[in-house]
């Protein structure tokens, strides 16, 4: 049974348990709500939890350890022709052949035999999982129904279970963040054992590929990331120069000047830009904006590359406009009308009210919108790949081709990689730098927000 069907079945059982719990509580109290410790719905939730939680827990544990157990059974009884040092590679071929029916290498009789056994074990495991999880769910229904009585404190028990679920969700979020940080730190430490921190942070040449000749820069690998940082900064600055003025002006118009009908049309239209896939923006940048920028540059005597930072930055700025405009509009709209009326009462014009009252009062939210836009620009990949290229050039000229940190991470991790080489480990070091930069941006934003929030609250 597929996992999603099993989960759906468990949820259906839980719904049945909910109605059974309600009816059981009322039946054991003579059909009256009065006299029950909790409302009937809480008894239903109580019984549904006894069905769903144990069954889903069994299913989750089973799915977590299923592959490891099956792999162990297969490895314990490998054919005689498979060398012990190739066991892990052989298991990879077995998985690929079982799922796709083909592998890159030769398909041997041993591979066919083990793959058939692998598929059979997975089939048996799926059947056992379905039987075990559903049996546990039914037993949970029976146990929950046996415990229901009028004096049962169903509401506190259900609320405690929900509190535990919320705490577990919060803990998972925290542990996920810690896991991401630890993985970045661990892999980055392995990289810095092979490449010095000084070379990585201050080196001016980026060529992680292994060259064919010893006289090439990349023969031993060159991991100076300054060109990547410079390219990221250049494209981000261009994008913000486009996005912040346009987004802020659009927000001011929608919140202060536009009537309700115009606002009801303009805001959804602007927010549609945020839902367009980045690959579409990449096509637009590569096929429309980049040739136009090059044509305009050549018409005034400038040498513009076919893939330029300017084209990527302009399109990225257009993509980011909704982040700035929508959030800033919401913040400005939330400014109390009394502040506007007080400004008008003192003789201020509409433009003076916007500059002297509304924008300062909304500044924390505007700063948050701009910081979100900066983070979005720093993390963008597809537009840069298609419009700015992959060349790691150290330049401040927006008419030249550059690349960014995220593009290099995506490029270096394409295909099968060995995660013990400096080339691949460099991606984790780049990711760690991005994490630190984003953290610093958030700290600066919080300080600004705190300062002006204290001033205007």
Secondary structure, 3 states (H helix, E strand, C coil): CCHHHHHHHHHHHHHHHHHHHHHHHHHCCCCCCCCCCCCHHHHHHHHHHHHHHHHHHHHHHHHHHHHHHHHHHHHHCCCCCCCHHHHHHHHHHHHHHHHHCCCCCCCCHHHHHHHHHHHHHHHHHHHHHHHHHHHHHHHHHHHHHHHCCCCCCHHHHHHHHHHHHHHHHHHHHHHHHHHHHHHHHHHHHHHHHHCCHHHHHHCCCEECCCCCCCCCHHHCCEECCHHHHHHHHHHHHHHHHHHHHHHHHHHHHHHHHCCHHHHHHHHHHHHHHHHCCHHHHHHHHHHHHHHHHHHHHHHCCCCCCCCCHHHHHHHHHHHHHHHHHHHHHHHHHCCCHHHHHHHHHCCCCHHHHHHHHHHHHHHHHHHHHHHHHHHHHHCCCHHHHHHCCCCCCCCCCCCCCCCCHHHHHHHHCCCCCCCCCHHHHHHHHHHHHHHHHHHHHHHHHHHHHHHHHHHHC
